Amino acid sequence: MLNKIISKAPGRVCLFGDHQDYLGLPIIATTIDKEITIEAKKNNTEEFKIFKKDLNIYDSIDLKQDIRSDEKDFLRIALRVLKKYNCIPNHGYDIEIKSEIPINSGLSSSSALIVAWVNFLLTSFSDRSISSKLLAELSYEIEVLEMSGSGGKMDQYTIAYGKTIFLDTRTNEIDSFDHSLCDMIIGVSNKPKDTQGLLKKLKDNSQKSIDVVKNKVSSFNLYDKENINKSSYLDILHDDLKPYFKAAVGNYRVTEDAKKEFSKLKLDINEISRLMNTHHNYLKNELKITTSEIDRMIDVSKENGAIGSKIVGSGGGGSVVCLSTNSDSSNKIVSEFKRIGVKDAFIAKKGGGPTIHYE
């Protein structure tokens, strides 16, 4: 039994594929150098005594009690899920959870916590070999399948693999890229993102638009990117569904084009930025997930040297990510974000993956 374990996992930024993974469409995302940390010190009880430092909340989990099937807390849900894999805690820990990742900001602090928590539990109470694939699959099972989350696989898989990845969300096939990215300036808005409510609405309407086309055109295949001609299908749809279909198809094309660029030996960051701007335009003008503050942040970033900018997260708040190849521009964007009163702003670098340390 290890005396003290420190489990960390990074936040993530979606570069391409927002509101695509729940449709079975691919995404490109990367981790950032901001982490969530779980410090667990063995105690002499059969209880997890938990302090969530950023929220100033204390909690405790009695390891002798069964977890109810209607439990809503994902720390407990994780215990219930991992029990099926013969990972059963039999000793208590004093646990402190703290985050460098802004919470409820579209940077996947919750998924990072789940990945770090699963990694801690498997390390402490299982003989199973821990792989990126296992961490991703179990974290997805906990957050989406067990807790009926509206999102897809992007967050758990990006964080667990700890790289810039292209994820085929139908097959879970992953391509990873080792290109160094330029500065990513993160601006966090004052309005928390509306994760479940907005995601459900967008998911339902996007799927409905696709189903309408499928029912009227038997040969239609959303995943056959060579044969999709979005303009020929729009007349089939009612006006209220057209934007969702346009965004689904348009963002799919943008993500595939971005994959081609990432697959080249030398990354053309200017082309990646152009595609990012196109992606944002679909999110803003078709899905309408931005806010006035987000729009202002995008404008400010471009006025101060950003070559690519987009909203990050489910929308209705959250954050923006801006690409900059010039350190002076990067610092200026951060300063201007703070001047206009955003909640937080910082320069992020490409991050790593989950880690475990022992003391």
C-alpha positions in Angstrom: 0.0 0.0 0.0 1.5 3.3 -1.1 1.6 6.0 1.6 1.1 9.1 -0.7 0.1 9.3 -4.3 -0.1 12.4 -6.5 -2.2 11.9 -9.6 -2.4 14.7 -12.2 -4.2 15.2 -15.5 -4.2 18.1 -17.9 -6.9 20.3 -19.3 -7.7 20.1 -23.0 -8.5 22.6 -25.8 -10.6 21.5 -28.8 -9.0 22.8 -31.9 -11.5 21.3 -34.4 -14.7 19.4 -34.0 -16.7 21.2 -31.3 -20.3 19.8 -31.4 -19.1 16.9 -33.6 -18.1 14.0 -31.4 -21.7 13.3 -30.2 -22.7 12.9 -33.9 -19.9 10.3 -34.4 -17.8 12.8 -36.3 -14.1 13.3 -35.7 -12.3 15.9 -33.6 -8.8 17.3 -33.2 -7.8 18.4 -29.7 -4.8 18.9 -27.6 -3.9 19.1 -23.9 -2.5 22.2 -22.3 0.0 22.8 -19.5 -2.6 23.4 -16.8 -3.4 20.4 -14.6 -5.7 19.1 -12.0 -4.0 17.5 -9.0 -5.2 14.8 -6.6 -2.9 14.3 -3.5 -3.9 11.2 -1.6 -2.2 10.3 1.8 -3.0 7.0 3.4 -5.0 7.2 6.6 -6.0 4.5 9.2 -9.7 4.4 8.2 -11.9 2.8 5.6 -12.9 6.2 4.3 -11.9 8.7 1.6 -11.8 12.1 3.3 -11.9 14.6 0.5 -11.2 18.3 0.4 -12.0 20.1 -2.8 -9.7 23.1 -2.3 -10.9 25.4 -5.1 -14.5 25.0 -4.0 -13.7 24.9 -0.3 -15.9 21.7 0.0 -15.3 18.7 2.3 -16.7 15.3 1.5 -16.2 11.8 2.7 -16.9 8.4 1.1 -17.4 5.4 3.3 -15.7 2.5 1.5 -17.9 -0.1 3.4 -21.1 1.3 1.9 -22.4 0.3 -1.5 -22.8 3.1 -4.1 -26.4 3.6 -5.1 -27.4 3.2 -8.7 -29.0 6.7 -8.7 -25.8 8.3 -7.4 -25.0 11.6 -9.1 -21.5 12.3 -7.8 -18.9 11.0 -10.3 -16.3 10.3 -7.7 -18.7 7.7 -6.3 -19.9 6.6 -9.7 -16.3 5.8 -10.6 -16.0 3.5 -7.6 -19.2 1.8 -8.7 -17.9 1.4 -12.3 -14.4 0.2 -11.3 -15.8 -2.4 -9.0 -16.9 -4.2 -12.2 -13.2 -4.3 -13.1 -12.2 -5.7 -9.7 -10.8 -2.4 -8.5 -12.1 -2.2 -5.0 -10.7 0.2 -2.5 -10.0 -1.4 0.9 -8.1 1.4 2.7 -8.8 5.1 3.3 -6.9 8.2 2.1 -7.0 11.8 3.0 -7.4 13.4 -0.4 -7.0 17.0 -1.5 -8.1 18.0 -5.0 -6.9 21.3 -6.6 -7.0 22.7 -10.1 -4.9 25.0 -12.2 -7.5 24.5 -14.9 -10.3 27.2 -14.7 -13.5 25.4 -13.6 -16.6 25.2 -15.8 -14.8 27.1 -18.6 -14.8 24.7 -21.5 -11.3 23.4 -20.7 -12.5 20.0 -19.4 -11.6 20.4 -15.7 -14.3 17.8 -14.9 -12.9 15.2 -17.4 -9.4 15.9 -16.2 -10.5 15.2 -12.6 -12.2 11.9 -13.7 -9.1 10.8 -15.6 -6.8 11.6 -12.6 -9.3 9.9 -10.2 -9.5 6.7 -12.3 -5.7 6.7 -12.5 -5.4 7.1 -8.8 -7.9 4.3 -8.1 -6.3 1.8 -10.5 -2.8 2.6 -9.3 -3.8 2.1 -5.7 -6.3 -0.8 -5.8 -5.7 -2.8 -9.0 -3.1 -5.0 -10.6 -4.4 -4.1 -14.0 -1.9 -2.6 -16.5 -2.9 1.0 -17.0 -2.8 2.3 -20.5 -4.0 5.5 -22.2 -6.7 3.5 -23.9 -8.0 2.0 -20.6 -8.0 5.4 -18.9 -10.0 6.9 -21.8 -12.5 4.1 -22.0 -13.2 4.0 -18.3 -13.4 7.8 -17.9 -15.9 7.9 -20.9 -18.0 5.1 -19.3 -18.2 7.0 -16.0 -18.8 10.5 -17.3 -21.0 9.8 -20.4 -22.5 6.4 -20.2 -23.1 6.1 -16.4 -23.9 9.7 -15.8 -25.9 10.2 -19.0 -23.7 13.1 -20.1 -24.6 14.8 -23.4 -21.0 15.1 -24.6 -18.9 12.6 -26.7 -15.5 11.1 -26.3 -13.2 14.0 -27.1 -12.4 15.1 -23.5 -11.6 11.8 -22.0 -9.5 10.5 -24.9 -7.5 13.7 -25.5 -6.6 14.0 -21.8 -5.9 10.3 -21.4 -3.6 10.1 -24.4 -2.0 13.5 -23.6 -1.2 14.5 -27.1 -2.6 16.5 -30.0 -4.9 13.8 -31.5 -7.4 13.2 -34.3 -10.1 11.0 -32.9 -12.5 9.0 -35.1 -15.3 8.9 -32.5 -17.1 6.0 -34.3 -14.1 3.6 -34.2 -12.0 5.2 -31.5 -9.1 5.2 -33.9 -6.5 7.8 -33.0 -3.9 9.6 -35.0 -1.4 11.6 -32.9 0.7 14.5 -34.0 4.0 15.7 -32.6 4.1 19.2 -34.1 5.0 22.0 -31.8 2.1 24.4 -31.6 2.5 28.2 -31.3 1.2 30.0 -28.2 -2.4 29.3 -27.3 -3.9 32.3 -25.5 -6.8 31.3 -23.4 -9.4 33.8 -22.4 -12.0 32.7 -19.8 -15.3 34.6 -20.0 -17.3 35.6 -16.9 -20.2 33.4 -17.9 -19.9 29.7 -17.1 -20.6 27.5 -20.1 -24.1 25.8 -20.3 -22.9 22.3 -20.7 -25.8 19.9 -20.4 -28.7 22.1 -21.4 -27.0 23.6 -24.6 -25.4 20.3 -25.6 -28.7 18.5 -25.4 -30.4 21.1 -27.6 -27.7 21.2 -30.2 -27.2 17.4 -30.2 -31.0 16.8 -30.6 -31.4 19.3 -33.4 -28.3 18.3 -35.3 -29.3 14.7 -35.2 -32.8 15.5 -36.2 -31.5 17.5 -39.3 -29.4 14.5 -40.3 -32.2 12.0 -39.8 -34.6 14.1 -42.0 -32.1 14.1 -44.8 -31.5 10.3 -44.3 -35.2 9.6 -44.5 -35.7 11.5 -47.7 -32.4 10.5 -49.5 -31.7 6.8 -49.0 -28.2 7.2 -50.4 -27.2 9.9 -48.0 -24.2 9.0 -45.8 -22.9 11.7 -43.4 -19.5 10.0 -43.2 -18.9 9.8 -46.9 -17.2 13.2 -47.2 -16.6 12.8 -50.9 -20.3 12.7 -51.8 -21.8 15.2 -49.3 -23.1 18.3 -51.1 -24.7 20.3 -48.4 -26.4 22.8 -50.7 -28.4 20.0 -52.4 -29.8 18.8 -49.1 -30.8 22.1 -47.5 -34.1 22.4 -49.5 -35.2 19.2 -47.8 -35.0 20.8 -44.4 -37.2 23.3 -42.5 -35.5 26.6 -42.0 -35.1 26.0 -38.2 -33.0 22.8 -38.9 -30.8 24.1 -41.8 -28.2 25.8 -39.6 -27.6 22.6 -37.6 -27.0 20.6 -40.8 -24.8 23.3 -42.3 -22.7 23.3 -39.2 -22.4 19.5 -39.0 -21.3 19.1 -42.6 -19.2 22.3 -42.6 -17.3 21.5 -39.4 -16.7 18.0 -40.6 -15.0 19.2 -43.7 -13.0 21.7 -41.8 -11.8 19.0 -39.3 -10.8 16.7 -42.2 -8.9 19.5 -43.9 -7.1 20.3 -40.6 -6.2 16.6 -40.3 -4.5 16.8 -43.7 -2.4 19.8 -42.5 -1.5 18.1 -39.2 -0.4 15.0 -41.2 2.2 16.9 -43.1 5.8 16.8 -42.1 5.8 20.6 -41.5 2.8 22.2 -40.0 1.5 25.3 -41.7 0.2 27.2 -38.7 -1.3 29.9 -40.9 -3.5 27.4 -42.7 -4.5 25.8 -39.4 -5.4 29.3 -38.2 -7.5 29.9 -41.3 -9.4 26.7 -40.8 -9.9 27.5 -37.1 -11.5 30.8 -38.0 -13.8 29.0 -40.4 -14.7 26.6 -37.7 -15.5 29.4 -35.3 -17.7 31.1 -37.9 -19.9 27.9 -38.1 -20.1 27.8 -34.3 -21.0 31.5 -34.1 -23.3 32.0 -37.1 -25.0 28.7 -37.5 -25.1 27.1 -34.0 -25.1 30.5 -32.3 -23.3 29.4 -29.2 -21.3 32.5 -28.6 -22.1 35.4 -26.3 -21.4 39.1 -26.6 -18.4 38.8 -24.3 -17.0 35.9 -26.4 -17.5 37.9 -29.6 -15.7 40.8 -28.0 -12.8 38.6 -27.0 -12.5 37.2 -30.5 -12.4 40.7 -31.9 -9.8 41.9 -29.4 -7.6 38.9 -30.1 -7.6 39.6 -33.8 -7.0 43.3 -33.3 -3.9 42.5 -31.3 -2.2 39.9 -33.5 -4.0 36.6 -33.2 -3.9 34.6 -36.4 -6.7 32.2 -35.4 -9.4 32.4 -32.7 -12.4 30.3 -31.7 -14.7 29.6 -28.9 -13.9 26.5 -26.7 -16.4 24.3 -25.0 -20.1 23.7 -25.3 -20.9 27.4 -25.6 -23.2 30.0 -24.0 -20.1 31.1 -22.1 -16.8 29.4 -21.5 -13.5 30.3 -23.1 -11.8 31.3 -26.3 -8.4 30.0 -27.7 -6.3 32.2 -29.8 -3.2 31.3 -31.8 -0.2 33.6 -31.9 3.3 33.1 -33.4 4.7 36.3 -31.8 5.4 36.5 -28.1 4.7 40.2 -28.0 1.3 39.7 -29.6 0.6 36.9 -27.1 1.4 39.1 -24.1 -0.6 41.9 -25.6 -3.7 39.7 -26.1 -3.5 38.6 -22.5 -3.2 42.2 -21.3 -6.1 43.4 -23.4 -8.3 40.5 -22.2 -7.6 41.5 -18.7 -8.2 45.1 -19.5 -11.7 44.4 -20.8 -12.5 42.4 -17.6 -12.4 38.7 -18.6 -12.4 36.3 -15.7 -9.0 34.9 -16.5 -6.4 35.0 -19.3 -3.1 33.2 -19.8 -0.7 31.8 -22.4 -0.9 28.0 -22.7 1.6 25.6 -24.2 0.9 22.1 -25.5 0.6 19.9 -22.5 1.3 16.2 -21.7 -0.8 13.4 -20.3 -1.8 11.9 -16.9 1.0 11.3 -14.4 1.4 9.5 -11.2 4.0 10.4 -8.5 4.7 8.6 -5.2 6.0 10.0 -1.9 
